[in-house]
């Protein structure tokens, strides 16, 4: 749900005090299920950077002993998937994780972790395979033999596919939403321009501004022209310049993201998406492939190819004006798919 409409967006599009923030309509108040955070230090041999000691930070909602489901989102997602009494701030996927949700910690243990490199301390090339291996190392540390399911969206779907290929004996089922076996060249070109924006910011000794601009460019790829047409008004003249209706919204998105994301983390994780390359035939576990017809980053044809090449797959095609961000903005449709996928494996 948006806090703005086309009429309010056009009223003062250049005012720095006007924010057009996306608010999760389905955010639920914290509920008293068990929650704990931790971190483990592991030695990983990174695919392109050799041996490194890294810290994997995680959050677990629910009790071990229940079926374990790992959730992972885009490169801006993290270990805090949902609010709890222990950690009450909103999570990145409260729409799906919580009391009465598709992933209810009263019935399943929900595991999420920070991406390797997300703190900006590991400034080397990071591959999606490295994230999959980090998850396997985390399972070892938690003394978990296997995951009952992995639900990944965007970059998380890519990592989930890598985990299924490399550690398939430790996974029963994968739900891959808006992420496939490869990075599409068009999407990679878009991300390359975002990284150039960060480089320009660094040349001006203002990396944060570069990250903010990169995030604004990214938002245009996550969403669709149809959404912007209904959400924002026409250009206006204010303070001696022309301002378009979406500027304040994009400024807000960029500033918020830059405030919490180190430049090195953005650059390395953005690169990591472009390194996605996997042979679907190597995956033996059942996979639910979820595609959004309007997704500008992960074309429907790529999802169809992935599903066709997997040994055991079901393809779900959704339609949404939110495009790539539908996994965040279409809670009911995504929840139905998750519930059905877990039911296939007898998971609550």
N, C-alpha and C positions, 0 to 999 in steps of 0.2 A: 504494500500500500504506500502511496506517495503522500507527502504532506502538502503537495502543491498541485495546482491545476493550471491549465493553459492560461486562464485569465490572470491568476496571481503571478505567474512566471513572467508575463509581459509587463507587469506594472512597474517593476524596478529591477530589471535584469542585471544592472551593473553595481547594485548596492552591495558592499561587502558584508552588510549585516543580514542579508537575506540568504538563507540556506535552503537548499532543496534536497533534503536528506531522505534516503530510503529507510523506512522503518518496517521491521518484520511484523506484519499484522498478527502473526500467530505466536508471538512471544508469550510464553507462559511464566508465571511467577515461580521462583525456586520451590522445589519440593524436597522433602527430607529423605532422599535416597543416599546411600553411601557414596562418598566421593573422596578420592585421594590423588595427590600429585606426587611425582617423583622424577628422578633422572638417573640414568645409568651411563657410565663411560665405557665405550667399546672401541676396539681396534677394527677398523674397516680398511679393506683394500679398494680404494675408489677406482672406478673403471678407467678414468683418464688422468688421475692424479696420484695414484699409488697409495701407500699405506699412510693412514692418518688415525689419530686417536680423536674420537668425537664424543660429544655428550648428546644423548637422546633424552629429551624431556617428554613426559607423558602425563595424561590424566585418565583415570579409570572411574567410570560411573557405574554403580551397581557392585555386586559381590562376585568375586571369582568363585567358580563352581557352577554358575549359570552359563548358558551359551555365550560365547565371546564374539562380539562383532566389532571390527575396526572400522572407523569412519575417517575419511580424509577428503579434503576439499581442494580448492585452488591454491595457488602459491601464497595467497594472503591468509589462508586458513591456518589453524594452530591447534594445540592440544585441548583448548577449552571449547568444547563443542556445545555445551549447554549449561544453563545456570543450575546451581544446587544450593543447599543451605550452607555448605562449606565454602563455595565459591559462587557468590550470588550475582556477579556481573553477567550480562547477557552473553551467551555463547554464539559462535558463528552459525550453528545449526539447531537452534532451539525449536525450529519448525518441525524437526524430525526426531529429536532426542529429548525425552522428558516424560513425565507422567501422562499416560494415555496416548502417547505418540507412537509412531511406527516403531521406534526404538525406545522402549520403555525400560529404564534401569531397574524397575521392579521385576522384570522378566529376563533381561539379558544384561550382560556386562559390556558396557560400551567403552572401547579403548580408542584414544586419539593421541597423536604425538606431533610435536613440532618438527617441521621439515629440517633435515640436516642442512645447515647453512642459513637458516632463517634468522639467526642472531647476527649475521654479518661477519662472524669471526673466522669462518672458513672460506677464504677468498681463493678458491680453486674451482676448476671445472667440476660440476656435479651432474651426474647422470641419473635418470629415473631408476636405473638398476641399483644405484647406491642407496636410494631411499628404501627400496624393497629389501635390501640386505640389512639396512639399519633396523627395519621393522622385525626381521627375523632375529636379529641380535637382541632386540627388546623382548621378544617372546621368550627367548632363552633366559634372559635375566628374570623375567616374571614366572619362570617355570611353567610356561604354557606350551603344550605340545602343538596346538593348532588353533586356528580361528574357525569358528562356525560360519562366519561370513565376513566379507570385506565390502563395504559400500563406499565407493569412491566417485567423486565428481570432479570434472575438469582435470587438472593435474593429478588429483587423487585417483581418478579412473586410470590414467596412464600408469601410475605407480602400482595400482591394483593389478593391472595386466602383467606388469613385470613380476610382481610377487607370485601371481598364479603360474607364470612360466618358470621362475627360478626356484620357487618353494611350494610347488603345487601339492606336495604331500602334507602341507601344513594349512591347507585351505579347503573348505567344503564347497563354498559358492561365492561368486563375485557378482556384484552389481556395478556396472561401469556406466556412469552417466556423463554424457558430453565429453568423452575422452576416448581415443581409439589407439590403434597400433602404430600410428605415425603422426608426425606434425605436418599439417598441410603446408605446402610452400607459400601460399598466400598469407596464412596466419603467421608463419615464420617471418615473412617480410614485414608484416605489421609490427611484430615484436622487435625486429632489428631497428626499426625507426624509433621505437620507444627507448631502446638502449642508447641510441644516438642522442636523444634528448637529455639523458642523464650525463652523457659525455660532454655535451655543450654546457650543462650546468656546472660540471667540474671545472671546465676551462674558465668559468667566471667565479670560481671559488664558492659555488652555491649548489652543491650536489642535491640538497633537499628540494630546491626549486626544480631541478632536472627530474627528480623522482616524481614530484607532483605533476609536472607536465606529462611525463610518461604514463602516469595513472589516468590522466584525463584522456589521453589517446586510447588507452586500453578500454576505458568505459565505452567508447564508441564502438569497439569491437564486441564487447560483451552484450550490448543491447541492440535494438533494431531501429531503423528509420520509422517504422510504424508506431513504436512507443513514443519516440520524440515528437512525432507529428501530433499525437493526441495530448501530449503532456506539456509542451512548451509553445509559447506564442511566437509571433513574428518579430523581426529585428526592430529595435527602437533607437532613438538618438538620446543620449544622456551624457552630460558632462563633456560635450563637444566631441563625442565619438559614437560610433555605431556599436550597439551591443545586441547579441543574439540571445534568445530566450533561455538557452541552456547554459550560458556562461557561468552564472552563480552556482548552479548545481555542480558543474564540472570542477569549478574552483574549490568548492567544498570537498568533493571527493578526493581531489588531488592533495589538498592540504591535510586532510585527515589521514590519508594513507602515508604521506611523507613523514608525518609526525611519529609514526610507529615503525617505519620500515627503513633500515639502513640501506644505503645505496648499493653496497656490495651484495647484500641479501637479494635485493630486487634483481640486480644484474645476473647473478649466478643462477637464481631460480628461473628467471626468464629464459636464459640460455638452456637450462635443463629441459624445459618443455620442447625446445627445438631438437634435442638429441633423442627424443622418443623414436625407437625403431625396434619392432618385435615381429616375429613370425607367429601369427595367430595359431597356426597349426601346432605350435609347441605347447599350447595350453590344453590341459585335459579336464579341468574342473568346469562345471556348468557356469555359464556366464549370461546374465541378463544385460543386454546392450540397450541403453536408453539414449535415443537421439531426439534432438529438437529440430523440427523442419526449418525453423528460421535462424538456426545457429550459424553465425558468420565465421566462426573459428573452426568448427568441426562439422564439415559438410555431411549431409545425410548420406551421400554416396559412400563416404568413408566408413560410416557406421554400418551400412549395408554390406560393404565388402568385409568388414571385420566379422560380422555375424555369419556371413557365408563361409568364411574360412575357419572359424572356430569349430571344434569337434562337437560341442554341445552348447547351443546358444539359442536364446530367444531375443528377438528384436522388438522393442517398444518405440513407437514414433509418437511424439507429442507435438502439439502446435501451441506456440506461445509468442506474444509480442515481446517478451523479455529475452528471447534468443538464448544465448549461451548461459545467461544468469537464471534460466528457468529453474535450475535445481535449488535456487534460493527463493524464488518468487512464485513458484507454483506448488505450494506445500501439499495440497490434496492429491494432485496427480502423482507426484513423486512418492507420497506415502503409500498410495495403493500399490505401486510397483514394488516398493520395499517389503511391504507386508506379504505380498504374494510370493516374492522371491524367498523370504524366510520360511514361509509355509511349505514351500517345495522341499525344504530340508528338515521339516519338522521342528523348526526353531520358532519360539513364541513370537 
